[in-house]
């Protein structure tokens, strides 16, 4: 019997092509379909460049603040950190969050970039986990305030399916927060879980030198938990990053409001912030780059009553262009791998003053 060659299906390539095709379809739909951008331009409705420019500005402010928060967290353990390096790491994260499923590639690539800058991996990892915790806590607080303050507003949009997505989305946030808190502060439990994972990987010969890998990982965990303990002593820093994160999130959530005003639509800025918080929470559940499809659907559900039938498709196109496609365009140049650098030993090991 002839040996049959094993068929290697390039699933990664197929996935990427599918996502690109979906993206092109969505862009084409919002431009050429009935009520799309072409119809809007032909209708003679003027779009305010001032408000569109403001939408771009608040999104750029969101990106700059994101890099500033990285800078503050990393500088706490690595005084040699500069804002320029934080901006490079931040933009790298923006790019890989946008192009990977569930934004899963952002933080690992940021850690890689910062280690190549000479920053210890444990310092970079603990900074990014703390940053992610702050983001999750702030987003959860935003959503709770939104529901409590404007329940009647949300109840008119949330059909049974949307209620399910809302519950799953909020539960996923809470679950992620719990996992990260355990990883950050329960050292014994973390080491036990990580040790079990390493043994499993060694059993399947994915890890070749178990002892060497285990020693390296435990040293990183020790450094990681030490950094977290030091960080929690700095209350002033925590207040600063929580405040900056709230401002960052508000800036990002203001984009739909600015787009609406560009069409001459006047509506409650608070309602728009609440709606965008929900869009962010639910669309993040979809395991596709940028939540493609889900983001557009959620936007149409929550903002459909504010935008007219003639403007909603163009609003979605502008929103995604500014917050997603535009982000990919401006962050792509930062995503290249750089030569490995080295911070001075004093800067790496010394602690920042409180």
C-alpha positions, 0 to 999 in steps of 0.5 A: 500500500502506498504511503499517503502524504499527510495533508498539512492545512494552513489553518493560520493562513486560512483564518487570516484570509477569512478575517481580511475578507470579512473586513473588506466586506464590512468596509464595502458594505458600509460604503456602497450599500443602501444608506451607506457612505456614498448615499450619504454624500449624495444626499448633500448632508454636510459632515463637520470636519471639526467634530471628526478631527476632535474624534481623532484627537480623543482617540489619539489621547487614549493611545498616548495615555495608554503609553503613559500608564505603561511608563509609570508602571515600568518606571516604578521598578526600572528607573531607566525607563523612558517615555519614548520606550513606553510609547514604542511598547504601547504602540506595539501593543496597540498593533498586536491587540488589533490584529490578533484574536481577542487581543491576545497578542498585545501583552506578550509582544509588549513584554518581548519588546521591553525585554529587548530594551533591557527591561527585566521580563518580570518587571515588564510582566508585572507592570502589564498585569497590573495595568490590565487589572486597573483597566478591567476594574475601571471598565467593570465600574464604568459598566456598573455605573452605566446600568445603575444610572441608566437602566431604562436606557439599556433595557430598551435595547437588551433583547434576550440575546443581548442580555445573555451577552451582557451577563457573559461579558460582565462575568468574563471580566470578573473572572479575569480579574479574579484570576489575575488577582490570584496570580498576583498575590497568591504566590504558593497557588501560582507556583503550584499551578504553573508547576503543574503546567510545566510538568504537563508540557514536559510530559508531552516533550514540549519542554526539553529541560524541565529542571532548567525551565522550572528554575527560570520560571520560579525565579521570574515568579519570585521577582514578579510577586516582589514587584507587585508587593512593592507596587501596592505600597505606592498608593500615590502611583495607584491613584494616578494610574486609576485616574489616568485610566478613567480619563483614557477610557472616557476619551475612547468612549467619546469617539461615537459622540464626536461622530454623532455631533459631526452629523449635527445630531445632539444627544446626551453625552452620558448616554453615549459614554454608557452605550460605548462602555457596553459595546466595548465589553460585549464586542471583546467576547468575540474571538476575532481580531478587533471583534470584527462583526460583533463591534459593528453589530453592537454599535448599531444596536446601542446607537441605532436610535440616535443615528438616523437610517441615513447616517448609522452605516457611515457612523459605524464606518467612521468609528471603526476607521478611527478606532480600529483601522486607523490604529493599525495604520499608525501603530504598524511602524512600531511593531518591528523587532528592534536590536536588543539593548541593555539598561545600566545595571544600576537602573535595572536593579534600583527602585524608584523613590516613592 
